[in-house]
Amino acid sequence: MSGNLKPWTVLERRTLLDAGPFLKVHAETVETPEGRRVENFYQVEQMDFVQMFVEDADGRALMLRTYKHGPRRVSLTFPAGALNTGEEPLAAAKRELLEETGYAAENWTALGSYVVQGNQRGCVCHMFHARNARKVAEADSGDLEEMRLELLTRAELIAAAAEGDYALLPVIAMLGAVLLPELRDNLARSAARPAP
């Protein structure tokens, strides 16, 4: 519930860097509800993406072990990828799952869409949980990264945390969202509601 809290008003927006579609940086002049004016409130635009917690018929999670240049190390990640222009998040999730793993799933649950950076925005992560995935093709992501598919039980996912196998915050968020059943169910309920 937002109560009486109100959003800020954007008075002006200047683009400082346009390296689209991957990165844009803007400087906004904003005004708070109390009338305070803030110059150069920086906003970063990156490509929105999907991330999926996908389980096969035996309940094992499809994980990718791959190098990510942000943290500069190899770690475990969920299947994920950027949305193409005009692409719906669920369609992107199904496409990325097939490309990165060669798997397909019919049972999909949306867990919501979340801004990655609180004040600069960054991008939006659209989260999904898929069950009963099955191998239907060979993986062909076309990505720069080399990836190795690993099928992990829930106990192995948790144990991987003790080994330092996770380097990305959205991966940790997804683990919590699905491994806590009550949280997962409430996120799914919220995601199923019509947008305000």
Beta strands, then each sheet from edge to edge (+ up, - down):
strand 1: 9-19
strand 2: 23-31
strand 3: 37-46
strand 4: 49-56
strand 5: 61-68
strand 6: 73-77
strand 7: 80-82
strand 8: 103-104
strand 9: 107-117
strand 10: 121-135
strand 11: 147-152
sheet 1: 1+ 2- 3+ 10+ 4+ 7-
sheet 2: 1+ 2- 3+ 10+ 8-
sheet 3: 1+ 2- 3+ 10+ 9-
sheet 4: 6+ 5- 11+
end
